[in-house]
Amino acid sequence: MSSYFHGRGEVDPLGRETVENKSPVEDARMVSPGICMTTHHSMMVNNIHIQAPTSTTHDGRGRETKFIPPIEPQSAMLLEPQLKRQNTPPGSSTPSKVCQVCNDNASGFHYGVWSCEGCKAFFKRSIQGPVDYVCPATNNCTIDKHRRKSCQACRLRKCYEVGMNKGSQRKERKSSGGGGGKGKRCRVDSSETAVNSTSGSLIPSKCAKRSRAYAILEALQKADLPVLESYHNHNLPPSRIHLLNTLIKLADRELVYLINWAKHVPGYTDLSLSDQVHLIECCWMELLLLNCAFRSMDHEGKRLVFAPDFHLDRQLWNLTGMTEILDQVAAVSELMVQYCISKEELLLLQATVLVNAEVRRLASYSRIQDMRQVILDALVETSARFHADNVRHVPSILLLLTHIRQAGERGIAYFQQLKREGCVVFCDLLTEMLEAHNNMSDRKINTDTE
């Protein structure tokens, strides 16, 4: 097991060694050639062609998503005549009092359009921090005052569609004589904003250096796990052995990438080698199930997405003999939809699972404690941007991890049972993981009896 952490190159799912310093993004490109391809989004304003960069990324659920960044101030100036025709400007005798994003009561003319305080604050947070919103449906959600919080991706898209842009807000502050405060703030404008070409997220370059949360999130985005195909043979009739063989082979391949991902969690490689190995041995099943729950958010708990080409519904859960385990994963997936879990929050929850995999004192205990605190702070800060009006959001999503841990323990026990039965072939890496878990259980029993 330790050979995967030290003393050899990375190993791909086919058992081949690759270059040691290959980045996880390159690994993702190897698995899915469409990842990280940059396209361009064009628009016509007053017969003038404006081209704004967009990023096409994989959202962790096997779909491609486009992120369209804010229009720059120069483009905003071209939009002004159109905005004036659509909206009554501030100070008019008959102003429109309806938010153009959600149709709630407008509080004023913000970022170039009439909008309510909620949509104003949402747009402000979106252009000031790293965003990688993912629509859990078809990128065409209804945004109104009752459902505006249900999909951040579609809400931000609608903000841009109605003409919101940061350039207009700066012009409004100038014309109103505002913006002259003396306090130093972390401003985000065109000169201070960098676009991450891999994730498509906006990362304020100067602010990122001042915020450990941004730094951690950026590192996790770069090391994000690829979505693997299962290569399941759908021509064969479904059977318990056939389905389990696909699940086990897929889990073994995912483990290779999981180990490589852990090395890119900030602070992980500073731990002793034995602690690195121990943490991943404790939580690998939890991480696989957590990702499965996130990928399955579109299906309302009725179907689990193990891979883009391998979905299992409840009837097939029964066939695998894993109904109790998969029921729990599906319940977590439903709660993720209810809590509007973002991709950024998922990345930080993955890191949380890793650093909290073992409660006993390890050799690198103090460093692990530091990692826990930094990752928790990053989760709190990130969630505050998306759910500023919900102080219970972070405790709620952290409680999901207790259900994932229970499902993970049951999953390992079931895999061990399958291995004893000998009805399914286990690959070397997965076998090592199961044996390590057996050894941990034996040590715990010996400690309790002494």
Summary of the structure (lengths in Angstrom):
residues: 450
radius of gyration: 24.2
end to end distance: 28.8
largest distance: 83.8
contacts: 1390
relative contact order: 0.10
helix: 52%
strand: 11%
